[in-house]
Each structure stands twice: as C-alpha cells, then as structure tokens.
Amino acid sequence: MNGSTSGSVTQHIGPVRTCIGCRARTLPSELLRVVAVDGSVVPDLRRRLPGRGAWLHFDLECLRNAERRRAFSRAFRVQGALDVASLREHIEQYGKMIEGQPLDPQETRKQVDPS
C-alpha cells in the first residue's frame, strides 16, 4: 500500500476550539471568543484582548449551559461568579441581526424601499 493508511483520510483544516456551553468542537470562525474583564465576561470581537479566552457559540442556549455548569469560572480560572449581562446582550443582538430584525427602532427608518 506504499505507506498509506487505509480508512478515511483526515485533512488538517486548521485549529479547532470547544464551545464551553455545549462542549462541541468546531472551527474558531463559528465561535465567539470571550474574556473576563473586571469581573464581567465580555465578547472579544477582534480576538485580541489579553488574558485567558474561552469560546462560545452565538447561541443563548450555549450561554445558559455555560452558566449552569459554572464553565466561565473554570475557563478563566477565577473564584466566584462572573457577570454575563454584556455577553448576553451581544448574543441577543447577534440573533436579531441574523433573523433580519432591526437592531434598534431607528434602523427601520434607514431601510430603503427596493421598488
């Protein structure tokens, strides 16, 4: 067989990260990096904030699972609970953006009639 292995061939597709909410492994492009800043969990949109990062799907269910499992404290290696209000707001707005709903009432005035 000329040194090749039988079975499926795995190709290197780049780094893989694990969502701390659902524990699914996926590409970083499908996840949001979050960091702990002054007792709060904040989204790291540019993936450049210093400190330990954790990865989470853009899904409120994954956020709820991470909170329930106390995954943020473990991931960031801190004692006590962390505030996730700004992260929750960001994920909710992302969901609205995906569903095509305007993010704020002023957005409806900016829309142009396509006809």
C-alpha positions as CSV (number, residue, x, y, z in Angstrom):
1,M,0.0,0.0,0.0
2,N,3.0,2.3,-0.3
3,G,2.9,3.5,3.2
4,S,-0.6,5.0,3.1
5,T,-3.2,4.2,5.7
6,S,-6.5,2.5,5.0
7,G,-9.8,4.1,6.0
8,S,-10.7,7.7,6.0
9,V,-8.1,10.3,5.3
10,T,-8.2,13.2,7.8
11,Q,-7.1,16.6,6.4
12,H,-5.8,19.3,8.5
13,I,-8.4,22.1,8.5
14,G,-6.8,24.4,11.0
15,P,-7.3,25.0,14.7
16,V,-10.4,23.6,16.5
17,R,-11.9,25.2,19.6
18,T,-14.5,23.8,22.1
19,C,-17.7,25.7,23.0
20,I,-17.8,26.0,26.8
21,G,-21.6,25.8,26.7
22,C,-22.3,22.7,24.6
23,R,-18.8,21.2,24.6
24,A,-18.9,20.8,20.7
25,R,-15.6,21.1,18.9
26,T,-15.7,23.4,15.9
27,L,-13.7,26.0,13.9
28,P,-13.0,29.3,15.7
29,S,-14.8,31.2,12.9
30,E,-18.1,29.6,14.1
31,L,-17.5,30.7,17.8
32,L,-17.2,33.9,19.8
33,R,-14.1,34.4,21.9
34,V,-14.9,35.8,25.3
35,V,-12.6,37.1,28.1
36,A,-13.1,38.1,31.7
37,V,-12.5,41.8,32.4
38,D,-13.1,43.3,35.9
39,G,-15.5,40.5,37.0
40,S,-17.5,40.5,33.7
41,V,-17.5,38.3,30.7
42,V,-17.2,40.4,27.6
43,P,-17.1,39.4,23.9
44,D,-13.7,39.7,22.2
45,L,-14.8,40.6,18.7
46,R,-11.3,41.2,17.3
47,R,-9.9,38.2,19.3
48,R,-7.1,40.4,20.6
49,L,-8.0,41.2,24.2
50,P,-5.3,40.0,26.7
51,G,-5.8,37.2,29.1
52,R,-7.4,33.7,29.0
53,G,-10.1,33.4,26.4
54,A,-13.0,31.0,26.2
55,W,-15.1,30.1,23.2
56,L,-18.9,30.1,22.9
57,H,-21.4,29.6,20.1
58,F,-23.6,32.7,19.2
59,D,-26.5,30.9,20.9
60,L,-28.3,31.8,24.1
61,E,-28.8,28.1,24.9
62,C,-25.0,27.6,25.0
63,L,-24.7,30.7,27.2
64,R,-27.3,29.2,29.6
65,N,-25.5,25.8,29.6
66,A,-22.2,27.6,30.4
67,E,-23.7,29.5,33.3
68,R,-25.5,26.4,34.7
69,R,-22.3,24.4,34.6
70,R,-20.2,27.3,36.0
71,A,-17.9,27.0,33.0
72,F,-16.9,30.6,32.9
73,S,-15.2,30.5,36.3
74,R,-13.3,27.3,35.4
75,A,-12.3,28.5,31.9
76,F,-11.0,31.8,33.3
77,R,-9.6,30.3,36.5
78,V,-11.3,32.8,38.8
79,Q,-13.2,32.3,42.0
80,G,-16.9,33.2,42.2
81,A,-19.5,34.1,39.6
82,L,-18.9,36.4,36.7
83,D,-21.3,38.9,35.3
84,V,-22.5,37.9,31.8
85,A,-25.0,40.7,31.1
86,S,-23.0,42.4,28.4
87,L,-22.3,39.0,26.7
88,R,-26.0,38.0,26.9
89,E,-26.9,41.4,25.3
90,H,-24.3,40.9,22.5
91,I,-25.6,37.4,21.7
92,E,-29.2,38.6,21.7
93,Q,-28.4,41.4,19.3
94,Y,-26.5,39.0,17.1
95,G,-29.5,36.7,17.0
96,K,-31.7,39.7,16.0
97,M,-29.3,40.6,13.3
98,I,-29.3,37.1,11.9
99,E,-33.1,36.9,11.9
100,G,-33.2,40.1,9.8
101,Q,-34.8,42.2,12.6
102,P,-33.6,45.7,13.0
103,L,-31.3,46.2,16.0
104,D,-32.9,49.4,17.1
105,P,-36.0,51.4,16.2
106,Q,-34.0,53.9,14.1
107,E,-32.9,51.1,11.8
108,T,-36.4,50.9,10.4
109,R,-36.2,54.5,9.1
110,K,-32.9,53.8,7.3
111,Q,-34.3,51.0,5.2
112,V,-34.9,51.8,1.6
113,D,-37.9,50.5,-0.4
114,P,-36.5,48.2,-3.1
115,S,-39.3,49.0,-5.6
